[in-house]
Amino acid sequence: MKSKNAGSPDRPLLHGLLMAGLLLAGCKTSEPDGAGQLDPAYGPGWSAVHADSRNSDYSPMQGPRKVVPAWQRKFEGTINLGPTTGKQGHVYLTTNAGDCHLYAMDPRTGKTIWCSNEVNKFAVASSALVDAQGCLYIADNEAMHAFDATGRLLWETKIKGFPLSAQFTHTGRLIFITHIGIIYVLDRKNGAFMLDPHPLLADLPSDPDFDPRACMRGTADCPCANTLAVDQATGRFFFTYWAPGAAQACIKAMVYSEKNEPSIGALWENTALPGGECFQS
């Protein structure tokens, strides 16, 4: 059944061709252990847009010496980001084509297992984030959504702006930043806010536009044009930010903590990015 977090605050590019030979890869969150840490939230396989919380784009697996195409699948629309894989080995892909914008596909054949129209076409700018229980999390420009492995919508939480994919914190929460610079941390069981949305600026547009082209180019019109990188040992996270009126983008470091109560604190920023452009790729 569809459920909404009703009490929440307000809330291209590669033509579709996918060729796959991919690793096999009820939602619940583990309780903290004696050290105050949660079990790792990331599922096996390629569970995040850039593989893991560090955006490493790396797997320790040794690749095969000979690779031959297993199947290919074409979409009428566009595919912006590569797929992620879940616990059951399903291949999750976003596209702006047709009525469905989130697909789960069989890794052996490429056939659709299920697809969902619960997210709109702007979800094409994100990849689904998959947890250890096989649940997945993805946003469009209106809300963050959670699904189980069968495609059933578990919850949705209204947000302001659009996040280019999400990550998990070291405590197993869902963390993301929208393109206008609002940081959200949600409980992944139910989409509840762990703390109030954290804007980087006091004055933000009440109804922000989302231009995918600006975010793909990493321009000043999309202040936060990339996915967070999260340090699972410390709770620190890093992202690019083009402040209004600045000559170029910067890298900001912040930290999320649940030591006493959930909080976000600023650490440092570096404004010396050559050219000032940061790309979501």
Secondary structure, 3 states (H helix, E strand, C coil): CCCECCCCCCCCCEEEEEECCCCCCCCCCCCCCCCCCCCCCECCCCCECCECCCCCCCCCCCCCCCCCCCCEEEEEEEECCCCEECCCCCEEEECCCCCCCEEEECCCCCCEEEEECCCCHHHHHCCCEEECCCCEEEECCCEEEEECCCCCEEEEEECCCCECCCEECCCCCEEEEECCCEEEEECCCCCCECCCCEECCCCCCCCCCCCHHHHHHCCCCCCCCCCCEECCCCCEEEEEECCCCCCCCEEEEEEEECCCCCEEEEEEEECCCHHHCCCCC
